[in-house]
Amino acid sequence: MNQQTEQSQTVTQTAWLFLTVQQFASKHPAFPLGTLRHQIFHEATNGLKKSGAIIRNGRRVLIREDKYFAWLEAQNQGGK
């Protein structure tokens, strides 16, 4: 039983990191608030919505870091 508890705690530790738009811009200064808001406004046409990087909780918009950077990398690959 003890081993199962440890395994479930390990799975919980790999939880995703969600940030508000302002928190994301503060943590990653290379992405200004205006740029992020522009990308979120056009999420349906730029593929950001399909990537799953944007989560809406009521009026709050959250960004999942790992998926956002995967989407950004995919954008870069398309420009080659």
Buried (B, 14 or more C-beta within 10 A) or exposed (E): EEEEEEEEEEEEEEEEEBBEBEEBBEEBEEBEEEEBEEBBEEBEEBBBBEBEBBEEEEEEBBBBBEBBEBBBEEBEEEEE
